[in-house]
Amino acid sequence: METNIEGVYAAGDNRVKYLRQIATCVGDGATAAVAAERYISELDDFERDVLQAGDKVILYFFNAYQSETIAYGTLLEEANQMSGYPQRVVKVDTATRKVLAQKYGVTAVPAALLLEKGERAGELKAADKSALAREIAAFAAGE
Ligand SMILES: Cc1cc2nc3c(=O)[nH]c(=O)nc-3n(C[C@H](O)[C@H](O)[C@H](O)COP(=O)(O)OP(=O)(O)OC[C@H]3O[C@@H](n4cnc5c(N)ncnc54)[C@H](O)[C@@H]3O)c2cc1C
């Protein structure tokens, strides 16, 4: 029910759909309402966990429709543990959070930004696990 405008959802006859009837409109409405509620909840979580957080955060942008970006997320989690100084990882799906990706200048995924007190402090560049772990450890140490 998502539209091309983030946070705006469509339901009912105004959608391109196979069957325009009360039953399908009611289903659309239920899905759109839950999706809208989750969107608002995610905004609140992001505000609390990233923007207002006093500590360091790895902001990981992926796309749920691109399996390689999900695989990189797993690699990132493993490297984070391997670093010995695991940082908090907040995942952002660019398939649904386009505006957020634009706000952080993310044009390609996967992308892992380093944030400190809500401000961008760098980006993880490494492609293999050991190198990623070293980058995370350096971020933790403030290097
Ligand atoms: C003749 C006919 C018979 C039908 N028979 C059946 C049936 O037997 N069984 C069945 O399940 N379905 C039937 N349907 C389909 C069903 O009516 C629609 O699928 C359903 O009403 C769509 O609901 P909706 O809320 O998406 O849109 P609508 O019911 O069309 O509601 C949209 C509302 O938005 C308002 N609106 C539009 N623009 C604006 C604006 N700019 N600002 C504020 N308000 C605005 C409109 O006035 C309207 O009240 C029939 C449809 C028709 C036309």
The ligand as a MOL file (V3000), in Angstrom:
LIG
                    3D

  0  0  0     0  0            999 V3000
M  V30 BEGIN CTAB
M  V30 COUNTS 53 58 0 0 0
M  V30 BEGIN ATOM
M  V30 1 C -22.4740 0.8770 -9.4340 0
M  V30 2 C -21.4950 0.1560 -8.5280 0
M  V30 3 C -21.8960 -1.0270 -7.9210 0
M  V30 4 C -21.0170 -1.7000 -7.0800 0
M  V30 5 N -21.4070 -2.8530 -6.4880 0
M  V30 6 C -20.6010 -3.4890 -5.6340 0
M  V30 7 C -21.0150 -4.6600 -4.9490 0
M  V30 8 O -22.1350 -5.1490 -5.1130 0
M  V30 9 N -20.1480 -5.2600 -4.0990 0
M  V30 10 C -18.9050 -4.7510 -3.8820 0
M  V30 11 O -18.1480 -5.3140 -3.0530 0
M  V30 12 N -18.4700 -3.6370 -4.5130 0
M  V30 13 C -19.2790 -2.9950 -5.3720 0
M  V30 14 N -18.8460 -1.8620 -6.0300 0
M  V30 15 C -17.4780 -1.3940 -5.7930 0
M  V30 16 C -17.3610 -0.6470 -4.4600 0
M  V30 17 O -18.3800 0.2950 -4.3450 0
M  V30 18 C -16.0140 0.0290 -4.4050 0
M  V30 19 O -14.9980 -0.9280 -4.6310 0
M  V30 20 C -15.7820 0.6830 -3.0470 0
M  V30 21 O -16.8270 1.5320 -2.7170 0
M  V30 22 C -14.4990 1.4830 -3.0780 0
M  V30 23 O -14.2830 2.0700 -1.8350 0
M  V30 24 P -13.2510 3.2450 -1.6710 0
M  V30 25 O -13.3340 3.6440 -0.2510 0
M  V30 26 O -11.9420 2.8490 -2.2320 0
M  V30 27 O -13.7660 4.3970 -2.6220 0
M  V30 28 P -15.1550 5.1970 -2.5820 0
M  V30 29 O -16.2580 4.3580 -1.9730 0
M  V30 30 O -15.3360 5.6550 -3.9830 0
M  V30 31 O -14.8420 6.3430 -1.5960 0
M  V30 32 C -14.0470 7.4390 -1.9630 0
M  V30 33 C -14.6280 8.6560 -1.2660 0
M  V30 34 O -13.6890 9.7410 -1.4180 0
M  V30 35 C -14.4540 10.9010 -1.7070 0
M  V30 36 N -13.5290 11.8310 -2.3760 0
M  V30 37 C -13.0590 11.7920 -3.6270 0
M  V30 38 N -12.2410 12.8110 -3.8680 0
M  V30 39 C -12.1840 13.5140 -2.7270 0
M  V30 40 C -11.4860 14.6770 -2.3430 0
M  V30 41 N -10.6780 15.3450 -3.1740 0
M  V30 42 N -11.6400 15.1090 -1.0900 0
M  V30 43 C -12.4230 14.4460 -0.1940 0
M  V30 44 N -13.1070 13.3400 -0.5190 0
M  V30 45 C -12.9800 12.8830 -1.7590 0
M  V30 46 C -15.5680 10.4240 -2.5840 0
M  V30 47 O -16.6290 11.3470 -2.5750 0
M  V30 48 C -15.9540 9.1160 -1.8620 0
M  V30 49 O -16.8760 9.3090 -0.8240 0
M  V30 50 C -19.7070 -1.1750 -6.8710 0
M  V30 51 C -19.3360 0.0200 -7.4950 0
M  V30 52 C -20.2140 0.6710 -8.3210 0
M  V30 53 C -19.7830 1.9680 -8.9690 0
M  V30 END ATOM
M  V30 BEGIN BOND
M  V30 1 1 1 2
M  V30 2 1 2 3
M  V30 3 2 2 52
M  V30 4 2 3 4
M  V30 5 1 4 5
M  V30 6 1 4 50
M  V30 7 2 5 6
M  V30 8 1 6 7
M  V30 9 1 6 13
M  V30 10 2 7 8
M  V30 11 1 7 9
M  V30 12 1 9 10
M  V30 13 2 10 11
M  V30 14 1 10 12
M  V30 15 2 12 13
M  V30 16 1 13 14
M  V30 17 1 14 15
M  V30 18 1 14 50
M  V30 19 1 15 16
M  V30 20 1 16 17
M  V30 21 1 16 18
M  V30 22 1 18 19
M  V30 23 1 18 20
M  V30 24 1 20 21
M  V30 25 1 20 22
M  V30 26 1 22 23
M  V30 27 1 23 24
M  V30 28 2 24 25
M  V30 29 1 24 26
M  V30 30 1 24 27
M  V30 31 1 27 28
M  V30 32 2 28 29
M  V30 33 1 28 30
M  V30 34 1 28 31
M  V30 35 1 31 32
M  V30 36 1 32 33
M  V30 37 1 33 34
M  V30 38 1 33 48
M  V30 39 1 34 35
M  V30 40 1 35 36
M  V30 41 1 35 46
M  V30 42 1 36 37
M  V30 43 1 36 45
M  V30 44 2 37 38
M  V30 45 1 38 39
M  V30 46 1 39 40
M  V30 47 2 39 45
M  V30 48 1 40 41
M  V30 49 2 40 42
M  V30 50 1 42 43
M  V30 51 2 43 44
M  V30 52 1 44 45
M  V30 53 1 46 47
M  V30 54 1 46 48
M  V30 55 1 48 49
M  V30 56 2 50 51
M  V30 57 1 51 52
M  V30 58 1 52 53
M  V30 END BOND
M  V30 END CTAB
M  END
